[in-house]
Amino acid sequence: MARLELKSVRKSYQSVEVIHGIDLAVEDESFTVFVGPSGCGKSTLLRMIAGLEEVTSGEVHLAGRRCDHLLPSARGMAMVFQSYALYPHMSVYENLRFGLVNQKTPKAEIERRINEAAEILQIGHLLQRRPSQLSGGQSQRVAIGRAIVKEPQAFLFDEPLSNLDAELRVKMRSEIVALHRRLKSTMVYVTHDQVEAMTMADRIVVLRDGIVEQTGAPIELYARPRNRFVAGFLGAPQMNFLVAQVESVTEHGLRLSVDEGRATLRAAVSGSGDLVGKTVTVGVRPEHLIHAADGPLKCRLTARELLGAETILFSALPSGERVIASLRGIHDIAEGAFVGYDAAPGYVHVFDTDGTALAPLRSWREDYGAVGSRASAA
C-alpha cells in the first residue's frame, strides 16, 4: 500500500517559515491535487516529499516507511517536472533508459519497461527522436514515460501542463487521468489552475500561506467551502460576495438584507438569535443565480460574454457591488439594461466576519445531487 503521510511538516528558509506544520494523508491509489495561489507553498511541499527540498522538521512516510532522511532516488517516487527535464543530446529511448541503467536494472527488464511505457503513452514511434524534434505534448509524454519506467510507489507532478497551450492542456488532463486509472498508483499533482484541480482530482488540498485551508472531494469543496478563501478560489467565474445584515433567524435558516437594505435573500444555514443585526458576507456562485425580472437583486448590466453554451453577464447593484451571473444558452441582453436575479436558499453561502462559513442545514448532496468524486477531464 503506497499511502503517503506528512506529519507536522515544516519548512523554513533561515528565520522565515513558509510551511507551517502540515499534517496530511494521501491514500493509496488516490489522485490528490495540491492547489492554491502563487507563493502558497504547494511546490515547496511537493519538493520536500520528493527529497528535493530538506524538511526543516516533521516526517514524510510512504507505504509505512519514513523517507524524509533518504535520498530522492531511494524514496520510491518519480517526479514529472514543468520543464520536462529531458536530456537534449539523448534520444527518447535513451532518456527512458538512463535512470534504469544507473540503477543497474537488467537489460531485459529495461526493455520490458520501456516497451510497456511506450505502449501506454503511444510514443513507440518517437523512441529514436531527440527532444528538439518533439512537440510540447510529445515531450510531456516522454517525461511521464521516464517516470513510469521507474515503477514508483508514488508519482509526483509539479505543474506539468503549464507550458502547453489551452487545447493541449485539456487533452493531456484526460490522458493523465486515464493513466492514473490504468496504473492504479498514488499520484500527487501540483497546480495553480483550479480547473485542473476540479477535473482531475479524487481529493483536493487547498493551500494558502503554507497552511492547509481545506481538503476533500472536488464537489464537496465546491459545494461546501469551509471559509471565504476556499469559496473564492474554487469556481470560475469567481463567487459573488455581497455585504449583508442578518434580519432574522428561523428553523429554515437566515433572512438577509443585501444591497444596503434594498433586497432580501434567504440562506439555508444555521444560526442563533445572536446573529440578528450582525454584518456578514453572502456568497452566491454565478451559475446559481436565477435570472428573473422580479428577482430581489436589481442590477444594471455592464458587460456580457456570449459563449454559446452559456452567457456570462457582468452587472452591478445600486450599491456598486458587482454581480456576475452565468446563464445557460444565449441571452441577448443589451448593456445598460436592468436585470433581476434570485438564488435558492441552499446555494446561498454565509461567511462570518472572520471568513468562516456558517454551517449549512443540509448536506451538499441534498443540493447538488449524488455525483462522483471526480468529473470527466474532457
C-alpha positions as a LaTeX table, in Angstrom:
\begin{tabular}{lrrr}
\hline
Residue & $x$ (\AA) & $y$ (\AA) & $z$ (\AA) \\
\hline
Met1 & 0.00 & 0.00 & 0.00 \\
Ala2 & 1.59 & 3.31 & $-1.12$ \\
Arg3 & $-0.08$ & 5.62 & 1.40 \\
Leu4 & 1.75 & 8.93 & 1.74 \\
Glu5 & 1.72 & 10.67 & 5.13 \\
Leu6 & 3.04 & 14.05 & 6.24 \\
Lys7 & 3.44 & 14.53 & 9.97 \\
Ser8 & 3.89 & 18.09 & 11.31 \\
Val9 & 5.99 & 19.02 & 8.28 \\
Arg10 & 7.61 & 22.45 & 8.45 \\
Lys11 & 9.96 & 24.32 & 6.14 \\
Ser12 & 12.00 & 27.40 & 6.97 \\
Tyr13 & 14.44 & 29.45 & 4.95 \\
Gln14 & 16.72 & 30.96 & 7.58 \\
Ser15 & 14.30 & 32.64 & 10.02 \\
Val16 & 11.28 & 32.64 & 7.68 \\
Glu17 & 8.90 & 29.69 & 7.99 \\
Val18 & 6.97 & 29.01 & 4.77 \\
Ile19 & 5.32 & 25.65 & 5.60 \\
His20 & 3.63 & 25.65 & 8.99 \\
Gly21 & 3.28 & 22.17 & 10.48 \\
Ile22 & 1.22 & 20.33 & 7.86 \\
Asp23 & $-0.40$ & 17.01 & 8.74 \\
Leu24 & $-1.78$ & 15.22 & 5.70 \\
Ala25 & $-2.55$ & 11.73 & 4.45 \\
Val26 & $-2.69$ & 10.82 & 0.75 \\
Glu27 & $-4.44$ & 7.49 & 0.37 \\
Asp28 & $-3.12$ & 4.60 & $-1.70$ \\
Glu29 & $-4.10$ & 4.76 & $-5.40$ \\
Ser30 & $-5.64$ & 8.23 & $-4.96$ \\
Phe31 & $-5.13$ & 11.24 & $-7.24$ \\
Thr32 & $-4.56$ & 14.17 & $-4.88$ \\
Val33 & $-4.10$ & 17.71 & $-6.16$ \\
Phe34 & $-2.37$ & 20.49 & $-4.22$ \\
Val35 & $-3.85$ & 23.79 & $-5.37$ \\
Gly36 & $-3.53$ & 27.38 & $-4.28$ \\
Pro37 & $-2.29$ & 30.81 & $-5.37$ \\
Ser38 & 1.33 & 31.57 & $-6.21$ \\
Gly39 & 3.51 & 31.53 & $-3.11$ \\
Cys40 & 1.16 & 29.32 & $-1.05$ \\
Gly41 & 3.82 & 26.60 & $-0.62$ \\
Lys42 & 2.39 & 23.84 & $-2.82$ \\
Ser43 & 5.54 & 23.28 & $-4.92$ \\
Thr44 & 7.77 & 23.54 & $-1.84$ \\
Leu45 & 5.65 & 20.88 & $-0.14$ \\
Leu46 & 5.89 & 18.59 & $-3.19$ \\
Arg47 & 9.65 & 19.06 & $-3.40$ \\
Met48 & 10.02 & 18.12 & 0.28 \\
Ile49 & 8.04 & 14.94 & $-0.40$ \\
Ala50 & 10.34 & 14.18 & $-3.33$ \\
Gly51 & 13.50 & 14.95 & $-1.37$ \\
Leu52 & 14.50 & 17.93 & $-3.50$ \\
Glu53 & 13.99 & 20.25 & $-0.52$ \\
Glu54 & 15.07 & 19.41 & 3.03 \\
Val55 & 12.35 & 19.10 & 5.66 \\
Thr56 & 13.12 & 21.52 & 8.48 \\
Ser57 & 11.07 & 19.45 & 10.93 \\
Gly58 & 8.43 & 16.75 & 10.78 \\
Glu59 & 8.26 & 13.44 & 8.94 \\
Val60 & 7.39 & 12.08 & 5.49 \\
His61 & 6.22 & 8.45 & 5.24 \\
Leu62 & 5.49 & 6.36 & 2.14 \\
Ala63 & 3.98 & 2.89 & 2.39 \\
Gly64 & 4.61 & 2.85 & 6.12 \\
Arg65 & 8.31 & 3.72 & 5.79 \\
Arg66 & 9.80 & 7.02 & 6.93 \\
Cys67 & 11.68 & 8.52 & 3.99 \\
Asp68 & 12.38 & 12.21 & 4.71 \\
His69 & 16.00 & 11.29 & 5.56 \\
Leu70 & 16.52 & 9.32 & 2.32 \\
Leu71 & 17.95 & 10.49 & $-0.99$ \\
Pro72 & 15.34 & 11.20 & $-3.71$ \\
Ser73 & 16.39 & 8.10 & $-5.63$ \\
Ala74 & 15.74 & 5.87 & $-2.59$ \\
Arg75 & 12.23 & 7.09 & $-1.78$ \\
Gly76 & 10.24 & 5.04 & $-4.27$ \\
Met77 & 8.87 & 8.12 & $-6.02$ \\
Ala78 & 9.13 & 9.58 & $-9.51$ \\
Met79 & 8.65 & 13.25 & $-10.36$ \\
Val80 & 7.41 & 14.88 & $-13.56$ \\
Phe81 & 8.60 & 18.46 & $-13.87$ \\
Gln82 & 7.08 & 21.52 & $-15.50$ \\
Ser83 & 10.15 & 21.91 & $-17.75$ \\
Tyr84 & 10.15 & 18.20 & $-18.85$ \\
Ala85 & 13.88 & 17.99 & $-17.92$ \\
Leu86 & 14.77 & 15.76 & $-20.89$ \\
Tyr87 & 18.43 & 15.28 & $-21.86$ \\
Pro88 & 18.72 & 17.11 & $-25.23$ \\
His89 & 21.66 & 15.01 & $-26.50$ \\
Met90 & 19.82 & 11.71 & $-25.96$ \\
Ser91 & 17.07 & 10.07 & $-27.96$ \\
Val92 & 13.71 & 9.39 & $-26.37$ \\
Tyr93 & 14.72 & 5.77 & $-25.89$ \\
Glu94 & 17.96 & 6.81 & $-24.17$ \\
Asn95 & 16.09 & 9.27 & $-21.94$ \\
Leu96 & 13.78 & 6.47 & $-20.81$ \\
Arg97 & 16.66 & 4.06 & $-20.28$ \\
Phe98 & 19.08 & 6.40 & $-18.50$ \\
Gly99 & 17.78 & 6.12 & $-14.93$ \\
Leu100 & 17.31 & 2.37 & $-15.18$ \\
Val101 & 20.91 & 1.85 & $-16.33$ \\
Asn102 & 22.15 & 3.88 & $-13.35$ \\
Gln103 & 20.10 & 1.62 & $-11.08$ \\
Lys104 & 21.78 & $-1.41$ & $-12.71$ \\
Thr105 & 18.44 & $-2.77$ & $-13.89$ \\
Pro106 & 18.87 & $-5.94$ & $-16.02$ \\
Lys107 & 18.77 & $-5.28$ & $-19.77$ \\
Ala108 & 15.72 & $-7.46$ & $-20.39$ \\
Glu109 & 13.83 & $-5.66$ & $-17.63$ \\
Ile110 & 14.79 & $-2.27$ & $-19.12$ \\
Glu111 & 13.40 & $-3.32$ & $-22.50$ \\
Arg112 & 10.17 & $-4.56$ & $-20.92$ \\
Arg113 & 9.60 & $-1.35$ & $-19.01$ \\
Ile114 & 10.38 & 0.92 & $-21.96$ \\
Asn115 & 8.15 & $-1.04$ & $-24.31$ \\
Glu116 & 5.32 & $-1.03$ & $-21.78$ \\
Ala117 & 5.61 & 2.73 & $-21.15$ \\
Ala118 & 5.79 & 3.43 & $-24.88$ \\
Glu119 & 2.62 & 1.43 & $-25.43$ \\
Ile120 & 0.75 & 3.12 & $-22.59$ \\
Leu121 & 1.72 & 6.61 & $-23.79$ \\
Gln122 & 1.66 & 5.81 & $-27.53$ \\
Ile123 & 5.21 & 7.09 & $-28.08$ \\
Gly124 & 6.71 & 3.99 & $-29.71$ \\
His125 & 7.20 & 5.90 & $-32.98$ \\
Leu126 & 9.16 & 8.62 & $-31.14$ \\
Leu127 & 11.81 & 6.44 & $-29.48$ \\
Gln128 & 14.61 & 7.42 & $-31.88$ \\
Arg129 & 13.86 & 11.14 & $-31.93$ \\
Arg130 & 15.70 & 13.80 & $-29.94$ \\
Pro131 & 13.81 & 16.19 & $-27.63$ \\
Ser132 & 14.30 & 19.02 & $-30.14$ \\
Gln133 & 12.20 & 17.03 & $-32.62$ \\
Leu134 & 9.22 & 16.70 & $-30.27$ \\
Ser135 & 6.17 & 18.88 & $-29.76$ \\
Gly136 & 5.23 & 20.09 & $-26.28$ \\
Gly137 & 2.67 & 17.33 & $-25.84$ \\
Gln138 & 5.12 & 14.67 & $-27.04$ \\
Ser139 & 7.80 & 15.98 & $-24.68$ \\
Gln140 & 5.39 & 15.79 & $-21.77$ \\
Arg141 & 4.51 & 12.19 & $-22.63$ \\
Val142 & 8.20 & 11.29 & $-22.67$ \\
Ala143 & 8.70 & 12.99 & $-19.30$ \\
Ile144 & 5.82 & 10.96 & $-17.89$ \\
Gly145 & 7.26 & 7.84 & $-19.54$ \\
Arg146 & 10.57 & 8.40 & $-17.77$ \\
Ala147 & 8.64 & 8.33 & $-14.50$ \\
Ile148 & 6.60 & 5.23 & $-15.46$ \\
Val149 & 9.64 & 3.08 & $-16.26$ \\
Lys150 & 10.86 & 3.52 & $-12.69$ \\
Glu151 & 7.69 & 1.75 & $-11.49$ \\
Pro152 & 7.50 & 4.01 & $-8.42$ \\
Gln153 & 5.15 & 3.67 & $-5.49$ \\
Ala154 & 4.05 & 7.28 & $-5.99$ \\
Phe155 & 4.09 & 9.76 & $-8.89$ \\
Leu156 & 4.65 & 13.47 & $-8.22$ \\
Phe157 & 3.65 & 16.10 & $-10.81$ \\
Asp158 & 4.84 & 19.72 & $-10.49$ \\
Glu159 & 2.61 & 21.85 & $-12.74$ \\
Pro160 & 3.37 & 19.59 & $-15.73$ \\
Leu161 & 0.92 & 21.22 & $-18.16$ \\
Ser162 & 1.67 & 24.90 & $-17.60$ \\
Asn163 & 3.90 & 25.15 & $-20.70$ \\
Leu164 & 1.22 & 23.76 & $-23.04$ \\
Asp165 & $-1.43$ & 25.68 & $-24.97$ \\
Ala166 & $-5.04$ & 25.60 & $-23.77$ \\
Glu167 & $-6.29$ & 22.90 & $-26.15$ \\
Leu168 & $-3.37$ & 20.58 & $-25.44$ \\
Arg169 & $-3.73$ & 21.09 & $-21.68$ \\
Val170 & $-7.31$ & 19.80 & $-21.87$ \\
Lys171 & $-6.18$ & 16.75 & $-23.84$ \\
Met172 & $-3.28$ & 16.00 & $-21.50$ \\
Arg173 & $-5.55$ & 16.31 & $-18.45$ \\
Ser174 & $-7.66$ & 13.49 & $-19.84$ \\
Glu175 & $-4.61$ & 11.40 & $-20.63$ \\
Ile176 & $-3.11$ & 11.77 & $-17.15$ \\
Val177 & $-6.43$ & 10.84 & $-15.52$ \\
Ala178 & $-6.69$ & 7.79 & $-17.80$ \\
Leu179 & $-3.08$ & 6.89 & $-16.93$ \\
His180 & $-3.91$ & 7.02 & $-13.23$ \\
Arg181 & $-6.86$ & 4.70 & $-13.69$ \\
Arg182 & $-4.72$ & 2.26 & $-15.64$ \\
Leu183 & $-1.69$ & 2.25 & $-13.32$ \\
Lys184 & $-3.70$ & 2.49 & $-10.07$ \\
Ser185 & $-0.78$ & 4.32 & $-8.47$ \\
Thr186 & $-0.72$ & 7.03 & $-5.84$ \\
Met187 & $-0.39$ & 10.40 & $-7.58$ \\
Val188 & 0.19 & 13.87 & $-6.12$ \\
Tyr189 & $-0.27$ & 16.74 & $-8.55$ \\
Val190 & 0.53 & 20.43 & $-8.02$ \\
Thr191 & $-1.20$ & 23.18 & $-9.96$ \\
His192 & $-2.37$ & 26.76 & $-9.61$ \\
Asp193 & $-5.13$ & 26.02 & $-12.13$ \\
Gln194 & $-8.37$ & 25.33 & $-10.29$ \\
Val195 & $-9.92$ & 23.78 & $-13.43$ \\
Glu196 & $-7.18$ & 21.14 & $-13.44$ \\
Ala197 & $-7.81$ & 20.52 & $-9.76$ \\
Met198 & $-11.58$ & 20.19 & $-10.13$ \\
Thr199 & $-11.49$ & 17.93 & $-13.18$ \\
Met200 & $-8.59$ & 15.63 & $-12.30$ \\
Ala201 & $-8.60$ & 15.07 & $-8.55$ \\
Asp202 & $-10.12$ & 12.44 & $-6.31$ \\
Arg203 & $-9.15$ & 14.78 & $-3.49$ \\
Ile204 & $-8.11$ & 18.42 & $-3.42$ \\
Val205 & $-5.84$ & 20.06 & $-0.85$ \\
Val206 & $-6.28$ & 23.86 & $-0.86$ \\
Leu207 & $-3.23$ & 25.69 & 0.48 \\
Arg208 & $-2.68$ & 29.31 & 1.48 \\
Asp209 & 0.41 & 30.85 & 3.07 \\
Gly210 & 1.89 & 27.48 & 4.00 \\
Ile211 & $-1.17$ & 26.00 & 5.70 \\
Val212 & $-3.96$ & 23.68 & 4.56 \\
Glu213 & $-7.26$ & 25.55 & 4.34 \\
Gln214 & $-9.44$ & 22.57 & 3.39 \\
Thr215 & $-9.23$ & 19.08 & 1.94 \\
Gly216 & $-11.90$ & 16.91 & 0.36 \\
Ala217 & $-13.51$ & 15.69 & $-2.85$ \\
Pro218 & $-13.77$ & 18.41 & $-5.53$ \\
Ile219 & $-17.55$ & 18.71 & $-5.42$ \\
Glu220 & $-17.51$ & 18.77 & $-1.61$ \\
Leu221 & $-15.11$ & 21.73 & $-1.52$ \\
Tyr222 & $-17.04$ & 23.47 & $-4.27$ \\
Ala223 & $-20.44$ & 22.95 & $-2.64$ \\
Arg224 & $-19.45$ & 23.41 & 1.00 \\
Pro225 & $-16.33$ & 25.58 & 1.28 \\
Arg226 & $-15.08$ & 25.93 & 4.83 \\
Asn227 & $-14.26$ & 29.62 & 4.51 \\
Arg228 & $-14.39$ & 32.59 & 2.17 \\
Phe229 & $-10.91$ & 31.96 & 0.78 \\
Val230 & $-11.76$ & 28.45 & $-0.45$ \\
Ala231 & $-15.13$ & 29.68 & $-1.75$ \\
Gly232 & $-13.48$ & 32.44 & $-3.75$ \\
Phe233 & $-10.58$ & 30.35 & $-5.02$ \\
Leu234 & $-12.61$ & 27.46 & $-6.46$ \\
Gly235 & $-15.05$ & 28.22 & $-9.25$ \\
Ala236 & $-14.97$ & 30.23 & $-12.46$ \\
Pro237 & $-16.23$ & 32.88 & $-12.69$ \\
Gln238 & $-15.48$ & 33.61 & $-9.05$ \\
Met239 & $-18.21$ & 33.52 & $-6.42$ \\
Asn240 & $-20.15$ & 36.75 & $-5.87$ \\
Phe241 & $-19.61$ & 38.26 & $-2.41$ \\
Leu242 & $-22.10$ & 40.78 & $-1.01$ \\
Val243 & $-22.21$ & 42.63 & 2.30 \\
Ala244 & $-25.36$ & 41.71 & 4.25 \\
Gln245 & $-27.11$ & 42.16 & 7.57 \\
Val246 & $-28.96$ & 39.35 & 9.32 \\
Glu247 & $-32.65$ & 40.29 & 9.59 \\
Ser248 & $-33.92$ & 37.16 & 11.31 \\
Val249 & $-33.10$ & 33.56 & 12.20 \\
Thr250 & $-35.60$ & 30.71 & 11.73 \\
Glu251 & $-35.54$ & 26.93 & 11.61 \\
His252 & $-35.18$ & 27.25 & 7.83 \\
Gly253 & $-32.08$ & 29.46 & 8.01 \\
Leu254 & $-31.31$ & 33.16 & 7.80 \\
Arg255 & $-33.14$ & 36.07 & 6.24 \\
Leu256 & $-30.55$ & 38.54 & 4.95 \\
Ser257 & $-30.70$ & 42.16 & 3.87 \\
Val258 & $-28.33$ & 43.00 & 0.99 \\
Asp259 & $-27.63$ & 45.92 & $-1.35$ \\
Glu260 & $-27.82$ & 48.39 & 1.55 \\
Gly261 & $-31.28$ & 47.19 & 2.53 \\
Arg262 & $-32.82$ & 47.24 & $-0.97$ \\
Ala263 & $-33.10$ & 43.43 & $-1.30$ \\
Thr264 & $-33.60$ & 40.29 & 0.76 \\
Leu265 & $-32.13$ & 36.82 & 0.32 \\
Arg266 & $-32.63$ & 33.62 & 2.29 \\
Ala267 & $-29.86$ & 31.19 & 3.19 \\
Ala268 & $-30.29$ & 27.60 & 4.41 \\
Val269 & $-27.57$ & 27.88 & 7.04 \\
Ser270 & $-27.69$ & 27.52 & 10.81 \\
Gly271 & $-27.55$ & 30.43 & 13.19 \\
Ser272 & $-28.66$ & 31.75 & 16.58 \\
Gly273 & $-30.54$ & 34.84 & 17.61 \\
Asp274 & $-27.21$ & 36.49 & 18.44 \\
Leu275 & $-26.68$ & 36.93 & 14.68 \\
Val276 & $-29.64$ & 39.29 & 14.23 \\
Gly277 & $-28.38$ & 42.70 & 13.17 \\
Lys278 & $-24.87$ & 41.41 & 12.57 \\
Thr279 & $-22.95$ & 42.20 & 9.37 \\
Val280 & $-21.91$ & 39.11 & 7.40 \\
Thr281 & $-20.85$ & 38.26 & 3.86 \\
Val282 & $-23.18$ & 36.48 & 1.45 \\
Gly283 & $-21.68$ & 34.30 & $-1.28$ \\
Val284 & $-23.50$ & 33.06 & $-4.39$ \\
Arg285 & $-21.85$ & 31.35 & $-7.35$ \\
Pro286 & $-22.61$ & 32.89 & $-10.77$ \\
Glu287 & $-24.25$ & 29.69 & $-12.06$ \\
His288 & $-26.60$ & 29.61 & $-9.08$ \\
Leu289 & $-28.15$ & 32.98 & $-9.77$ \\
Ile290 & $-31.63$ & 32.71 & $-11.25$ \\
His291 & $-32.45$ & 35.24 & $-13.95$ \\
Ala292 & $-35.86$ & 36.64 & $-13.02$ \\
Ala293 & $-37.34$ & 40.06 & $-13.82$ \\
Asp294 & $-38.91$ & 40.24 & $-10.35$ \\
Gly295 & $-35.82$ & 38.88 & $-8.57$ \\
Pro296 & $-34.69$ & 40.74 & $-5.45$ \\
Leu297 & $-31.26$ & 41.64 & $-6.83$ \\
Lys298 & $-31.86$ & 44.51 & $-9.28$ \\
Cys299 & $-28.72$ & 45.12 & $-11.33$ \\
Arg300 & $-27.60$ & 47.15 & $-14.31$ \\
Leu301 & $-25.77$ & 45.13 & $-16.95$ \\
Thr302 & $-22.25$ & 46.46 & $-17.57$ \\
Ala303 & $-20.84$ & 43.79 & $-19.94$ \\
Arg304 & $-21.56$ & 40.33 & $-21.31$ \\
Glu305 & $-19.76$ & 37.40 & $-22.85$ \\
Leu306 & $-21.71$ & 35.22 & $-25.29$ \\
Leu307 & $-20.01$ & 31.82 & $-25.20$ \\
Gly308 & $-22.63$ & 29.75 & $-26.99$ \\
Ala309 & $-23.35$ & 27.15 & $-24.32$ \\
Glu310 & $-23.55$ & 29.88 & $-21.70$ \\
Thr311 & $-23.71$ & 33.64 & $-21.32$ \\
Ile312 & $-21.71$ & 35.48 & $-18.67$ \\
Leu313 & $-23.46$ & 38.66 & $-17.51$ \\
Phe314 & $-21.47$ & 41.29 & $-15.61$ \\
Ser315 & $-23.63$ & 43.71 & $-13.68$ \\
Ala316 & $-23.72$ & 45.98 & $-10.64$ \\
Leu317 & $-26.17$ & 46.67 & $-7.84$ \\
Pro318 & $-27.14$ & 50.26 & $-6.94$ \\
Ser319 & $-24.70$ & 49.93 & $-4.00$ \\
Gly320 & $-21.90$ & 49.43 & $-6.53$ \\
Glu321 & $-21.26$ & 45.79 & $-5.62$ \\
Arg322 & $-20.56$ & 43.69 & $-8.67$ \\
Val323 & $-22.68$ & 40.67 & $-9.58$ \\
Ile324 & $-21.67$ & 38.06 & $-12.17$ \\
Ala325 & $-24.22$ & 35.57 & $-13.49$ \\
Ser326 & $-23.55$ & 32.51 & $-15.65$ \\
Leu327 & $-26.69$ & 31.56 & $-17.57$ \\
Arg328 & $-27.19$ & 28.57 & $-19.86$ \\
Gly329 & $-27.60$ & 29.33 & $-23.55$ \\
Ile330 & $-27.54$ & 32.70 & $-25.29$ \\
His331 & $-29.11$ & 35.69 & $-23.56$ \\
Asp332 & $-29.13$ & 38.72 & $-25.83$ \\
Ile333 & $-29.49$ & 41.46 & $-23.22$ \\
Ala334 & $-28.27$ & 44.94 & $-24.09$ \\
Glu335 & $-25.58$ & 46.55 & $-21.97$ \\
Gly336 & $-27.08$ & 49.14 & $-19.68$ \\
Ala337 & $-30.33$ & 47.21 & $-19.27$ \\
Phe338 & $-31.68$ & 46.27 & $-15.85$ \\
Val339 & $-31.67$ & 42.58 & $-14.89$ \\
Gly340 & $-33.07$ & 40.80 & $-11.86$ \\
Tyr341 & $-31.62$ & 37.80 & $-10.03$ \\
Asp342 & $-32.65$ & 35.47 & $-7.24$ \\
Ala343 & $-30.96$ & 32.46 & $-5.62$ \\
Ala344 & $-32.28$ & 29.32 & $-3.96$ \\
Pro345 & $-31.51$ & 29.25 & $-0.19$ \\
Gly346 & $-29.45$ & 26.05 & $-0.48$ \\
Tyr347 & $-26.99$ & 27.78 & $-2.79$ \\
Val348 & $-26.53$ & 30.90 & $-0.67$ \\
His349 & $-23.40$ & 30.78 & 1.50 \\
Val350 & $-22.90$ & 32.99 & 4.54 \\
Phe351 & $-19.49$ & 33.90 & 6.00 \\
Asp352 & $-18.85$ & 35.35 & 9.43 \\
Thr353 & $-16.62$ & 38.38 & 9.98 \\
Asp354 & $-13.53$ & 36.17 & 10.21 \\
Gly355 & $-14.37$ & 34.48 & 6.87 \\
Thr356 & $-15.61$ & 31.21 & 8.39 \\
Ala357 & $-18.64$ & 29.69 & 6.65 \\
Leu358 & $-21.79$ & 29.21 & 8.71 \\
Ala359 & $-22.86$ & 25.56 & 8.75 \\
Pro360 & $-25.43$ & 24.56 & 6.10 \\
Leu361 & $-28.69$ & 22.99 & 7.22 \\
Arg362 & $-28.45$ & 20.28 & 4.55 \\
Ser363 & $-25.64$ & 18.14 & 3.19 \\
Trp364 & $-24.15$ & 19.12 & $-0.13$ \\
Arg365 & $-25.70$ & 16.03 & $-1.73$ \\
Glu366 & $-29.19$ & 17.35 & $-0.98$ \\
Asp367 & $-28.48$ & 20.45 & $-3.06$ \\
Tyr368 & $-26.01$ & 19.18 & $-5.64$ \\
Gly369 & $-27.05$ & 15.55 & $-6.00$ \\
Ala370 & $-25.02$ & 12.38 & $-5.54$ \\
Val371 & $-22.34$ & 12.92 & $-8.18$ \\
Gly372 & $-18.97$ & 11.23 & $-8.50$ \\
Ser373 & $-15.86$ & 12.48 & $-6.76$ \\
Arg374 & $-14.06$ & 13.24 & $-9.99$ \\
Ala375 & $-15.58$ & 14.92 & $-13.03$ \\
Ser376 & $-14.61$ & 13.99 & $-16.57$ \\
Ala377 & $-11.41$ & 15.77 & $-17.56$ \\
Ala378 & $-12.65$ & 16.00 & $-21.13$ \\
\hline
\end{tabular}
